[in-house]
Amino acid sequence: MKAYSELTLQERRDELAKLQKIYQDFHSRGLNLNMARGKPGKDQLDLVSDLLTVVSSADDCVDDGIDVRNYGNLTGIPSAKRLFAEILGTKPEEILVGGNASLNLMYDLISKAYTHGLLHSERPWSKEPTVKFLCPVPGYDRHFKISQSFGMEMIPVAMDENGPDMDKVEALVRDPAVKGMWCVPKYSNPGGIIYSDEVIDRIARLKPAAPDFALMWDNAYCIHDVFCDFIPFRDILTLCREAGSPDMVYEFASTSKVTFPGAGVGVMAASIDNQKYMESLLTVEIISYDKLNQLRHVRFLKDKDTTLALMKRHAQILAPKFSAVLDALEAEIAPLGIASWTKPKGGYFVSLDAMPGTAKRVVSLMKQAGVTLTGAGATYPLGIDPLDSNIRIAPTLPPVSELKLAMEILCVCLKIAALEKLGV
Amino acid sequence: MKAYSELTLQERRDELAKLQKIYQDFHSRGLNLNMARGKPGKDQLDLVSDLLTVVSSADDCVDDGIDVRNYGNLTGIPSAKRLFAEILGTKPEEILVGGNASLNLMYDLISKAYTHGLLHSERPWSKEPTVKFLCPVPGYDRHFKISQSFGMEMIPVAMDENGPDMDKVEALVRDPAVKGMWCVPKYSNPGGIIYSDEVIDRIARLKPAAPDFALMWDNAYCIHDVFCDFIPFRDILTLCREAGSPDMVYEFASTSKVTFPGAGVGVMAASIDNQKYMESLLTVEIISYDKLNQLRHVRFLKDKDTTLALMKRHAQILAPKFSAVLDALEAEIAPLGIASWTKPKGGYFVSLDAMPGTAKRVVSLMKQAGVTLTGAGATYPLGIDPLDSNIRIAPTLPPVSELKLAMEILCVCLKIAALEKLGV
């Protein structure tokens, strides 16, 4: 195989004709595959069936003297706070255990910033002329959708293998209209990179002009190592406290990809002052979250070691899926010099940069062939990837056999779109 | 027993001295009783233990072809929509099945009205110079707290045994700043009254000046009959649709007092257009609510008949508690002419009007004697009862023996406060 850039026009034409035939074969099979979202597969869900029955009698429902069936304990049951504090490396009193979705906790925080203001806000964000938010790119589409929904001005900040460009970030936070930043610090969505120690230190030491700057630390994949043992990760709450900004950070995590995506537990870690302030607002909104499900998780996950052992079993299921993606790209695409991609050691995604100007075309070709990918551009604010290059690959849901087939098709589509771009 | 108004000064002094001795006896017992909140008792929670195991295997988790363990189905699983539509008398497509708290759904709706506006809003409420809300009084403190938290101007509207004063309501909604009204139409909190057909018709036919007027129809006690069989209740969505205002109403209900208060399911019923609009906003906030818990409820509650049979068992537990309250008041207080109270046939509360100017004193005397009541004034906006008279009695949590004791003390406190007020 030669790099496409070295092909003559005729060679490109011959190659395209060959590929179009292969594509038509796939097309005619009427496939229906989905690699759009970071959904765990059925075999992962089956790992945790014992969660369903771990609390099964009225007597089981009492924990630390609390009857979890009844109202009360707005910020979560103590045992769940201890469990998640151990996993995240924070203190139990810094943990709010919420409902089934950390995304909901993030939205709620931003929403309350708009309607009531955060702890150090001079006024609710709805009263600010402009609210700007830093969006490391490529990033998580649902983060950007929250910002978009509230009418924020989103400022993209480039990511490399160490995290966001901190020179840029440090310059941007001097603007008091910049109210926060979205981060997925471990196994970033979609790149799968881990922020370096230096980047994390610089983030913790940020001195934003906005007194209510919200560092949205979405630690969604904190224990989601796939190709390696658990990689310890420093506690951002401690780092911010040591840097003199204890109330700047809100950390989020959930069991959506540990137990059940639809029926797990989401948590928010924040300084005690932030927690007190949030509790004063949350008490208006809800009497208590589902403590029964919190208790199920405590009894099932037990502690960090038991949880990490479960994550090893998830990894055994996920590793072949990530390998199917990476092996296909390595074999089929690497020699052609038409795309690059990340090689994450964990998380839920592979970030693929197709030849600039071809991402939309690739996703559309895939769709026509019956394979749904995350929309091109989704990893950028407003869905606009200026290079039309980035594609998020979510390999977790399909079985390996289907995934291999989908990757075959993807490689064909990447090639077709590249050849079209190069001119035929 | 003579009415206190007929006592001479000396008789009042003698009576007070006698009561103070009884009060001191109670006081010295170091009691710790709670009648503050509408919390079900343990025996009620034990009625529904089968909910814990009704979904107990991976196979159990598939419903209508949906694996409820995974992401998806933002607005709830179809079977849960059907169940709650049958109970409320609406259509399944008018139902959103949410998380564990209908209060959360109410707050979320109001919050979105402020940040994004409702379907027919000209602008988000945060951009309105003033937002006014109608608050039938006495009413539910948590409704008023939501309004207060968002800085609404709350307008109290008197209630009688038929519901809110509709002449007042019809006049007030001509003000375009009046954006909505809180209602608990069946077994109102705290009065326990059922809105009359005429009141409900007039509410459905309201023509508010605000195009985005939100009728917050909190049908929290829709199947919570205690001293009678299930009383059918007309579907407010149909009535509003027939009156030409299909999008004016948002109805809320939950299983908090059917299954587990902390781990039940909340629902919002609204027109299909409202549901579509809300879904467009909710999709930014959450991927899906806890469908596994929705499925538990579908499998356990089955249908309306089975649910009503369960409510009969709740009623058997609650009836003696309500009787303990009503009997004590009838025997000890009625002859004295110092208070009046409602005699609800269902719901969770008795509304007691103590002698004007004594409610705070009564609650404080109770507190000192070790019995916590809902704070005096809580049933009014901003916690201000202009007559300092209303006290909400929540008889459901304590066992009957404790409740009888608490009522003995309450009767003593009502008498002491009344005598102090009459002058001694």
Interface residues (C-beta under 8 A of the other chain):
Chain A: R37 K39 P40 K42 L45 D46 S49 L52 T53 V55 S56 S57 A58 D60 C61 D67 V68 R69 N70 Y71 G72 G99 N100 A101 L103 N104 Y107 D108 S111 Y114 T115 H116 P124 S126 K127 R142 K145 I146 S149 F150 S256 F260 P261 G262 A263 L281 V284 E285 I286 I287 S288 Y289 D290 K291 L292 N293
Chain B: R37 K39 P40 K42 L45 D46 S49 L52 T53 V55 S56 S57 A58 D60 C61 D67 V68 R69 N70 Y71 G72 N73 G99 N100 A101 L103 N104 Y107 D108 S111 Y114 T115 H116 P124 S126 K127 R142 K145 I146 S149 F150 S256 F260 P261 G262 A263 L281 V284 E285 I286 I287 S288 Y289 D290 K291 L292 N293
